[in-house]
Structure formats: C-alpha cells, structure tokens
Amino acid sequence: MMLSRIDFSVSKALGNASMSIYVMHIIYGSGIRTALSKGLHTHSAAVHLFIGCVGAIALAMLTQRIAQRLGLDYITSAPIS
C-alpha cells in the first residue's frame, strides 16, 4: 500500500552500519568535540550535539565502507558465536 512506495535506502544503510556506529561513535564523537572546542573555539551545546552526532555517524559509516572495500569486514561486524 502506501509503505510500498517509500524508499527505505537510508534506513537500510543505517541498519547495516549499526554495529559500526555503536562501536565507533564514541571515539569519533570525542574527536569531533575536541576539535570543535579546542580547534574552532566553539562552545555552543547545540553545535556540539548536531555536528558531533552527524559527524560521528557519518565517519563510522565511512570507516565501515572503507573496511569492506579493503576486505576487512570482520573489523566492523558483530562477532560470530
């Protein structure tokens, strides 16, 4: 019906990268926060939250994509039990 017409490609990409995002968002978010506060002297909470969240998710997805292209999928995937 109506849901069959919606493109869920963004949701699929986020779902496929969820383990990478979960593992790496803290590392990337901390780096972005440090760069914003010490490098750019920005102390606005709204700027830190928005750029930190978007940047951390984007960098985690980029890292996963690079790992896949280099054949290092196991670095960003869940352990097999």
C-alpha positions, 0 to 999 in steps of 0.5 A: 500500500502506501509503505510500498512506495517509500524508499527505505535506502537510508534506513537500510544503510543505517541498519547495516552500519549499526554495529559500526556506529555503536562501536565507533561513535564514541571515539569519533564523537570525542574527536569531533568535540575536541576539535570543535572546542579546542580547534574552532573555539566553539562552545555552543551545546547545540553545535556540539550535539548536531555536528558531533552526532552527524559527524560521528555517524557519518565517519563510522559509516565511512570507516565501515565502507572503507573496511569492506572495500579493503576486505576487512569486514570482520573489523566492523561486524558483530562477532560470530558465536 
